[in-house]
Amino acid sequence: MLNADAILFSEYAYFKYQNTYFTVWGNFEILAYSSMVLFSNVYYSSALSNVKEQEIIQIFKSSANKIDHTITLMEQSAYNLAQHGLSLYLEYNKSNFEKSELKKKFSAILEQHFSFFELALGGGVWFEPMQMFKDTKYFGPYVYRDDKRILFSWELSGEQYDYHSQDWYQLGKQAAENVLPVVWTHPYVDEAGSLAPMMTVDAPIILTNGDMIGMATVDWSLAALTAFLETVKITNNSSPLLIHKASNRIISFPLKSELVMQTTPDEAWVKPLYSSSSNTKLNTSKSLPINGKLYDLYFLGTKSGFILGFFSPHKDIDKEVRAVSQVTLLGGAIIGITFVVLIIFIMKHLFKPFDLVLSQIKGSIKHSAR
């Protein structure tokens, strides 16, 4: 009888051990999985931060390349227009056709040129005094864009505007003296026409003997550029900054729109833009107070002489990373808890027959003890 009791007791002890073992194993699984989820979340947060940084760098490079590419197209357009002006000048001197016919030829060339080149606000071909006609001081055919229409005009070819005395024209003459194919003006407001913020690229018209007889110009509306930058986001609440480095003039700054087309203010956040900006490395200034809020400023220099930046609310990027990490952590926790509950349910189902045996063993031991 004692041997039977011993056997029953050993079986009971064995099953009790098995039950304890699986309980400890289950707790260990929970601990191990929780540790794995936490470690993965920390690692994933770090990796996500690196991915976000690379994404910002690519956005900057893409935006800077777009600006540089537009500058290159503008310069090529002005140079080509100067060559057209030179060809017509040489053709006129060789054939000596009527003045009215020459004006029609210039009108046709300008309208065709700017119809295909939609990036430009307008442009023209401007000749030196008495150069085209001995009795004509001003000869500057010009076209400008009005909505989708290209309008031809002679209104700027007169004493009232006196294009020979304008800064952009004098700059073009300096470029010719220095044998430069093109030169850019500083940003300015077009008071003669559209009243839009703009820049003009000059391309001198040079004869084979080196004499400058005039120049071609192409006007670039900066409004289109600023509108593009305002669509670019490095975070949901970021805002652009664009500075023309040579003139220290702000082109785009939605956070302080009153500073647009003004020189950069004497504020602490401005100095690093000039000392640290590079077209090969993205730089950052942290926790800058703008309009009573703290911002992080990311900035990069462009090859064409601009400083491109984006203000992002302080910790905004970290918030995005944390938000994604929290979703990942929550998802991992839900999956882990579901897995453990499922395992416990399966274990209880599998060991239910043994529970019945254990109950019978307990009853047998109690009965034998009596």
Long-range contacts (C-beta under 8 A, 24 or more apart in sequence): 1-368, 4-368, 5-364, 5-365, 5-368, 5-369, 8-361, 8-364, 8-365, 8-368, 9-361, 9-365, 11-357, 11-361, 12-358, 12-361, 12-362, 12-365, 15-354, 15-357, 15-358, 15-361, 16-358, 18-351, 18-354, 19-351, 22-347, 22-351, 26-340, 26-343, 26-344, 26-347, 29-340, 29-343, 30-336, 30-340, 33-336, 33-339, 33-340, 34-336, 37-329, 37-332, 37-333, 37-336, 38-329, 40-328, 40-332, 41-325, 41-328, 41-329, 41-332, 44-325, 44-328, 45-321, 45-322, 45-325, 48-321, 48-324, 48-325, 49-317, 49-318, 49-321, 52-317, 52-320, 52-321, 55-234, 56-234, 56-282, 56-298, 56-317, 57-282, 59-232, 59-234, 60-234, 60-282, 60-298, 60-300, 60-308, 60-310, 61-300, 63-229, 63-232, 63-308, 64-279, 64-300, 64-302, 64-303, 64-306, 64-308, 66-228, 67-225, 67-302, 67-304, 67-306, 67-308, 68-302, 68-303, 68-304, 70-119, 70-220, 70-225, 71-184, 71-304, 72-304, 73-117, 73-119, 74-119, 74-120, 74-201, 74-218, 74-220, 75-181, 75-182, 75-201, 75-203, 77-113, 77-117, 77-119, 77-120, 77-123, 77-201, 77-218, 78-123, 78-182, 78-201, 78-202, 78-203, 78-216, 78-217, 78-218, 79-181, 79-182, 79-203, 79-216, 80-113, 81-110, 81-113, 81-123, 81-125, 81-203, 81-216, 81-217, 81-218, 82-125, 82-203, 82-204, 82-205, 82-215, 82-216, 84-109, 84-113, 84-125, 84-216, 85-125, 85-127, 85-205, 85-214, 85-216, 86-205, 86-206, 86-207, 86-213, 89-127, 89-132, 89-205, 89-213, 89-214, 92-132, 99-133, 102-132, 103-141, 106-141, 107-141, 107-152, 110-141, 110-142, 110-143, 110-150, 110-152, 111-143, 111-150, 111-152, 114-143, 114-145, 114-150, 115-150, 117-218, 119-220, 119-224, 120-145, 120-218, 120-219, 120-220, 120-221, 121-145, 121-190, 121-194, 121-196, 121-198, 121-219, 121-220, 121-221, 122-193, 122-194, 122-218, 122-219, 123-216, 123-217, 123-218, 123-219, 124-156, 124-216, 124-217, 125-205, 125-214, 125-215, 125-216, 125-217, 126-163, 126-169, 126-214, 126-215, 126-216, 126-217, 127-205, 127-213, 127-214, 128-164, 128-212, 128-213, 128-214, 129-164, 131-213, 131-214, 132-214, 138-162, 138-163, 138-164, 139-214, 144-193, 144-194, 144-219, 156-192, 161-192, 168-200, 168-202, 168-217, 169-202, 169-215, 171-202, 172-202, 172-203, 172-204, 172-215, 172-217, 173-204, 173-212, 173-215, 175-202, 175-204, 176-204, 176-206, 176-212, 176-215, 180-204, 184-305, 186-244, 186-246, 186-247, 186-249, 187-222, 187-244, 187-247, 187-249, 187-251, 187-261, 189-261, 190-219, 194-221, 196-221, 196-222, 196-223, 197-221, 197-222, 197-223, 197-226, 197-251, 197-260, 197-261, 198-222, 199-244, 222-251, 222-252, 225-251, 225-252, 226-251, 226-252, 226-260, 229-308, 230-254, 232-310, 234-298, 234-310, 234-312, 234-317, 235-312, 235-313, 235-316, 235-317, 235-320, 236-316, 236-320, 237-312, 237-313, 237-316, 238-310, 238-311, 238-312, 238-313, 238-316, 239-310, 239-311, 240-308, 240-309, 240-310, 240-311, 241-297, 241-299, 241-307, 241-308, 241-309, 241-310, 241-311, 242-306, 242-307, 242-308, 242-309, 243-273, 243-306, 243-307, 243-309, 244-305, 244-306, 245-274, 245-277, 245-301, 245-305, 245-306, 245-307, 246-305, 251-306, 255-290, 255-291, 255-295, 255-311, 256-290, 256-291, 269-297, 272-299, 273-299, 273-307, 273-309, 274-307, 277-301, 277-307, 279-303, 286-314, 287-314
